[in-house]
Amino acid sequence: MRTKVSTLNGRKFDVAVIGGGVNGASAAQHLAAAGYSVLLAEKGDFATGSSSRSSRLIHCGLRYLAPGITAWEWVFQPIRLKNALKTVRRSMREREHLITSQGDRAKRLNFAYPLWRGGTYAAWQVRLALKILEAAGQSRIPLNARTLGPAAARKTPLIRELRDTDALSAVVMFDEYQMDWPERLVIDTVLDAERMGADVRNYTAAKAIERRSDGVWSLTLHHALESDDSAKVEARMVLNMAGIWIDRVNGLAASGAKRRIEGTKGCHIVVQLPPECREYGVATLNSIQEPFYCIPWRGLHYFGPTETLYTGDPDNIYATEEEIAWLLGEANRLMPALNLKRKDVLFTWAGVRPLTYDPAYPKGKRLRVIHDLASDGMPGMLAMTNGSMAAQRSAGVEMAAAVRARMAPSGQTKVPDYTARRFPENQNSPPLLDHFTEIKLSDLRHAAQHEHAETLADLLHRRTGAVWTRTNAIEAARKAAEEVADIMDWNPARVEREVQDYVATARRLFTPRES
């Protein structure tokens, strides 16, 4: 499918979108639908950054109604309460949209919020918060809040593993939903933007961004995998949707640009719990009063997240042994009977949240903000900070509206398609993995032919989700590479290189368990 970056040379676009994660992909989709000519440029593969490292929850927004130490904080901080209600209203509406548009990719989970006597919250407060969520969102997908007494909790799978069950006052149960693997949502969104006329480019890095005297932006692009493949394009507007790289991209366009991003690192550990627990999850607070989850997923469970400031390399984010040990400690604090050890950790993952920088919020402001960068010497350039997989549609809608307020489109409107794309059914195709048979070899071949894959990691990670299994698909890397070699035009040496690169990357980023 790929044509060289050099074929773009001299092209003129209404809008150039830099960054192909959840926010950038949705912006490209909604701008194309609004009639703009769009270039979407991503320096790596689509959804390789924070979009691939989320909790996977289609959050109802319960955490946004947690005031902190006491409910009196809402009284003394009414603006914070107003922002929280705005966020949960959007969360519930986006939750309904994703659940109804994604079909079986959005899985319903039984979530428990345990409450101990003398704890931070009472059962009535959690039930009230859930009622506020349903009222604010006016959603057709109910939360189904119900309360278990201590005796019933001690008979419920997973919940009975909780600490201090004798001190439980109640367990509030509610429905939460989960995306199977969020990268697929981004890929589908990118492909829909392309269907509506957007030029979508992965492995295409912006190396220079300059505003000419006539107000038009000039962008110098380079193919990240082919150093001699480059182009210059023009755009009437530029959207910086680069997530945790936003400040770096702004630095290409103007010296002295203000800081916009505060990154916090979230890590998770994946373990195998008893089969009867696989439909149940827990939402609670960790030992430092931050949200902590135990979430079922693909027959496994994961614990997390951490939440620490991150100032390291945004291209090399992984869970350290110290972070893994901390998560194990929190997991065993929550469910001591499990007695989890380092050897029980099947794999891990880590990402950095691109939160809005605000000195008043030491760990970043959890409020999505559109920044008009004219004040930084970049008129005609906008950036968006914060964002989530669950709110990706509204992010694109808001960004398209911001562009429309400043510039009319050059083309005709179209209708976006939010439904999940499916691989063609092929019952005769063997599975890629023995332990997770949903992924077929025919799926790999289809993705290689039609979905802008450049590397084996693109296919096993973002296109099929094979990396998100108990072995990270390491044992199937060679089979996968050989299966698509004819489509990708890979000779034996390239197959070997792709296998080695994939295995090395999986081991570095996902930290498989110790032998």
KETORGU-322948 format. One record per residue (C-alpha): x, y, z; residue in one letter. Coordinates in steps of 0.25 Angstrom, whole numbers, plus 5000, padded with zeros to 4 digits. Each point is the difference from the previous one (the first is absolute). Example, Ala and Ser with C-alpha at 12.3 -4.5 7.8 and 13.67 -1.06 7.14 Angstrom:
! KETORGU-322948
504949825031A;500650144998S;
This chain:
! KETORGU-322948
500050005000M;501150105003R;500550104990T;501350085004K;499950125008V;500750074988S;498749994992T;499450105010L;501050114996N;499350134996G;498649955005R;499150115007K;499049965011F;499050075008D;500549945013V;501249925004A;499849915012V;501349965007I;499849885009G;499349874997G;499549965014G;498550005004V;499950165000N;500750014987G;499349894993A;498650055004S;500450154996A;500449954986A;498749924999Q;499150115004H;500750104992L;499949924987A;498649985003A;499850155001A;500650024986G;501450035003Y;501249954993S;500849935010V;501449955002L;500249915012L;501549985003A;500549905011E;501549985003K;499849865004G;498949904998D;498650055003F;499649985014A;501449975005T;500050105011G;499150025012S;498849954992S;500649865001S;500350005015R;498750045006S;499249925011S;499049964989R;498850045008L;498950084994I;499950085013H;498750045005C;500750115007G;499849965014L;501450045004R;499750154995Y;499050015011L;501049965011A;500250135007P;501249965008G;500149995015I;498650055003T;498850044992A;500150145006W;501150034989E;498950014990W;499450115009V;501250085000F;500449974986Q;498750024991P;500850024987I;500749875002R;498649935003L;499550074987K;501149954992N;499849865006A;498550004996L;500450044986K;501049894999T;499149895005V;498950054991R;500949984988R;500549875005S;498649945001M;499650044986R;501349954994E;499949875008R;498649984993E;500650044987H;501149905001L;499249895005I;499050014990T;500950024988S;501149895004Q;499149885002G;500849885006D;501350095001R;499350075012A;499949895011K;499150025012R;500749975014L;499449995014N;500850105008F;500050015015A;500350125008Y;500349955014P;499750085012L;500749985014W;499550055013R;500750135003G;500550014986G;500050134991T;498649984994Y;498749945005A;499149914991A;498950114999W;501150104994Q;500449904989V;498549964997R;499750154999L;501250034991A;499549884990L;498650075000K;500750134997I;500749944988L;498849944994E;499250135002A;501150084994A;500349914988G;498549964997Q;500649884995S;499249884994R;501149915006I;499749985015P;501049995011L;499249895007N;500450055013A;499749895011R;500649985014T;500549875006L;500049995015G;501349945007P;499449865000A;499750004985A;501350064997A;500749895007R;499449904990K;500250084987T;501249964991P;501250105001L;499350085011I;500249895010R;501550024998E;500050145006L;500750045012R;499350015014D;498649954995T;499650005014D;500150155000A;499250024987L;498850095002S;499549974986A;500549984985V;499350094989V;499949924987M;499950074987F;500249974985D;501350054994E;500449984985Y;501349974994Q;500650014986M;500749874996D;501250084995W;499950154997P;501050014989E;499049934991R;499150125002L;501050094996V;500349924987I;498649994997D;499850155001T;501350034992V;499449914989L;498750075000D;500750144999A;500749944988E;498749954994R;499550145001M;501250064992G;501050025011A;501549974996D;500449925012V;501549975002R;500749925011N;501550005002Y;500050144995T;500650105009A;499950154999A;501550055001K;499750154997A;498850095002I;500050144995E;499050114998R;500250084987R;499750154999S;498749974993D;499549925012G;500149864994V;500849895007W;501149934994S;500349865005L;501249924997T;499749855001L;501049885001H;499749854999H;500449945013A;500549874994L;500650064987E;500950115003S;500150054985D;498450014999D;499550145003S;499150114995A;499550145003K;498550035001V;499250125003E;498850015010A;499150125003R;499949955014M;500849905009V;499549925011L;501049955010N;499449875006M;501349935003A;499649975015G;501249995009I;500950054988W;499150134999I;501150095006D;501149954991R;499150024987V;499750145005N;501550025001G;500149974985L;499150124997A;500450115010A;501150025010S;499650025014G;498649944999A;499349985013K;500049875007R;498749934997R;500249855005I;500149945014E;500349854998G;499649905011T;500449854999K;499149895001G;500449855001C;499349875001H;500349865003I;499349884994V;499749875008V;499249874999Q;498949995011L;499049895002P;499149984988P;498750035008E;500650145002C;500050044985R;498750085000E;500350085012Y;500850135002G;500350095012V;500150155001A;500650065013T;501150095005L;501449965002N;500850035013S;500350144996I;498550034997Q;500149994985E;499149924990P;500449854999F;499449894992Y;500049854998C;499449984987I;499749874992P;500449994986W;500249884990R;499949905011G;501150075008L;500050125010H;500850125001Y;500350105012F;500350144999G;500350114997P;501150085006T;500050154999E;501350075001T;500650124993L;500849954987Y;501250084995T;500749894992G;500149964986D;498650004994P;500449904989D;500549905011N;498949985010I;499949875008Y;499849955014A;501249995009T;500249895010E;499850115011E;498650034994E;499749854998I;500349985015A;499250125004W;498849944992L;500249865006L;500050075014G;498750074997E;499349884994A;500449915012N;499550115010R;498750004993L;499949854998M;501049945010P;499549854998A;500550004986L;501550025005N;500550044986L;501450004997K;500950054989R;500049874993K;498550014999D;500150134991V;499749954986L;500450134994F;499850155003T;499850134992W;500250155003A;499650134993G;500050155003V;498750085001R;500150134992P;499350095010L;499950155000T;501150075007Y;499650095011D;500950045011P;498749995009A;499949864997Y;501349925004P;499649884992K;499450074989G;498650054997K;499049894996R;499250104991L;500149994985R;500450144994V;500250054986I;501150105000H;500150114990D;501450024998L;500050144993A;500450055014S;501349924998D;500350064986G;499249894993M;498750064994P;499349894993G;500549895009M;499249935011L;500349895009A;499249915009M;500549955014T;499449885008N;499149904993G;499649865002S;499649884992M;498550015005A;499950154996A;500749994986Q;498750034992R;499750135008S;501550044999A;499950004985G;498650075000V;500650115008E;501250024992M;499250004987A;499150115006A;501350085004A;500549994986V;498650044994R;500050125009A;501350054993R;499949954986M;499049954990A;500249864994P;500349994985S;499249874997G;498749945003Q;499549935013T;500049855002K;499449915010V;501049935010P;499949855003D;500249975014Y;499849854999T;501149905003A;500749944988R;500049854999R;501049914993F;499449924989P;499449875006E;500949884996N;499649875008Q;501149924992N;501150095005S;500949945012P;500250095012P;501350075002L;500049965015L;499749875007D;499650065013H;499150124993F;499349954988T;499250124996E;501250064992I;500149934986K;501149994991L;499150064989S;499850125010D;501550034999L;499949994984R;498850094999H;500750115009A;501349994993A;499350024987Q;499050115004H;500450075013E;501350084998H;500949905008A;501550024998E;500549905011T;499749875007L;499750085012A;499050084993D;499349874996L;500149935014L;499850125008H;499150114994R;499249924989R;499749865007T;500350025015G;500849875000A;501150075009V;498950015011W;500049865003T;500749925011R;501249984992T;500050134992N;500049914988A;501549995001I;500049854996E;499150034988A;500950114994A;500749924990R;498749934995K;499350144999A;501250064992A;500149884990E;498550014998E;500050144995V;501450004994A;499449994986D;499150125002I;501050095007M;501149964990D;500949955011W;501249914996N;500549905010P;501050105006A;498950105002R;499149905007V;501149965009E;500250155003R;498550025003E;500049885009V;501250055008Q;499550145001D;498649965005Y;500549905010V;501050115006A;498950115000T;499049915007A;501049955010R;500450155003R;498650065000L;499249895007F;501149945010T;499649864999P;500049925013R;501349955006E;500449864997S;
